[in-house]
Amino acid sequence: MKKNLLPSKTISELLNISLKKNPNYIVYKIKKKNITKIQLIEKILKVRGGLSKKGLKKGDKVVSVLDNSFEQIILFFACVTLGVIWVPLGSERKGLGLDYIINKVKPKIIFSENKKPKNLPTKLISKVLKINENLKNIEYKKKNFELLDQHETACILFTSGTTGPPKGVMVSQKMLLVSAYATGIAAKINYKDKLFLWESMHHIGGLQLIILFLLNDFYLIISKKFSAKKFWIDIRRHKITKIHYLGGILDILLKLKKNKKDKKHNVKLAFGAGCSAITYSRFKKRFNIPLREVYGMTEASSFTSINFNNKKDSIGKPLPWFKVNIKKIKNKKNIGEIIIKEKEFGLITKGYFEDKLATNTLLKKDGLHTGDLATKDKNNNLYYIGRLKDSVRVKGENISAWEIETTLNKNKNISESAILGVKAEIGENEIAAFLVPKIKKIKIKELINSYKKEFSKLYLPRYWTFINKFPRTTTLRVDKKNIKINSYRFYDSLNDDFIKIEN
């Protein structure tokens, strides 16, 4: 793992090399259909031609609200090799966050399965390009690949913005390829491996698996979206050998009813981030699958450290192309913020799209400030502690308090709101909403129903309570750390019951 082994070519160059190397090699399986390299690249070239005919050019931005599909993969490769900036949002994002992103990005085209997507404002419908099966309505004469700079922005991946509006991470081709390269290292990929893509392509975890075939021969089975019920059925049917996990996915799988087939599979390794020590032990014991924990973030090419030594509770040692420092925090013995510094240019984002304030908070002279707390032992093993700033992490996603609270406050009967994360039965956190009402009598169930059309499932709070007023800081901001969760009764919208929460 020497730093000079990192990918130095562009995606276009690697596609050309890949085609010459083994054109009939099967790279993907989608909807029972095998896709070879030559089929993939021929389609990419035709769609490049079609997009150019529609007026797309280098520097333009496009938004995708598609689920995982052959069509989205082709559009992704066609756009990034044209120099068109890819902004994937997924099909489930809606409401204030979606409006904010699209108004900020100002895309030339929005790719959608529907001509009039329900989650898009009417004023944006004119930008929608409905995607037909196999992209027959887009493809045109082949347009061959041209040379691009690997350090230019290839896509903008929006985080949920835990401390404000969603932030768009500017990701270069170099960063995409290094994230895929590190995936191959973490999983020890070889040509006999079969991987399963359940993650959305609007996440770096999905994109790095999609482009990994450019660096390693292997077979990728692609699912439209994650389904706990179908997960093991697909794993066994396709004889998957490696699984990538994220956040609370392992906890969700552990929540499934025990089955005599639990240990009957071909999986040799699960690798990923966000697995607690308890989950690690339970998952390994039940499914007989070894786990390899990693740490990273989109802003730094996805992977920063990998636990190759099976060190208990550790997120591993830094990869050779990064230097990691633990910047001590006052009154926190041996605990500090993870600061990442690149040893080779282009591994860390240039910043957040049109957000100078957030960029300046992230990138400083001493490196990238992650906002994550950790400790380090004498052998340079890192141990993740938690987030430096207040946030709510649900099923592997950092959820925007700003986005939820701003939407909650739009209700005419609510004057103010705050959300907090409380311990989840599975995964990391559930969202608890505190509301300051304007009127005395509000029916909680009716209120929640009014919010359902505003939020995707991930963003909709599970627990709800009313509060007369919030504690304040000296600057009159809501002082969340002094909200005493144990003092309130919450309505549990999942179980239709009023409960007390011990947090």
Secondary structure, DSSP 8 states (H G I E B T S, - for coil): --GGGS--S-HHHHHHHHHHH-TT-EEEEETTEEEEHHHHHHHHHHHHHHHHHTT--TT-EEEE---S-HHHHHHHHHHHHHT-EEEE--SS--HHHHHHHHHHH--SEEEESSSS-TTS-GGGGGGEEE--GGGTTT--S--------TTSEEEEEE---TTSS--EEEEEHHHHHHHHHHHHHHHT--TT-EEEE-S-TTSHHHHHHHHGGGTS--EEEE-SS--HHHHHHHHHHTT--EEEEETTHHHHHHHS---TTTT-S---EEEEE---HHHHHHHHHHH---EEEEE--GGGTS-SEE--S--TT--BEE-TTEEEEEEE-TT-TT-EEEEEEESSTTSS---BTT-HHHHHHHEETTEEEEEEEEEE-TT--EEEEEESS--EEETTEEE-HHHHHHHHTTSTTEEEEEEEEEE-SSSSEEEEEEEEESSS---HHHHHHHHHTTS-TTTS-SEEEE-S---B-TTS-B-GGG--GGGSEEEETTTTEEEE---
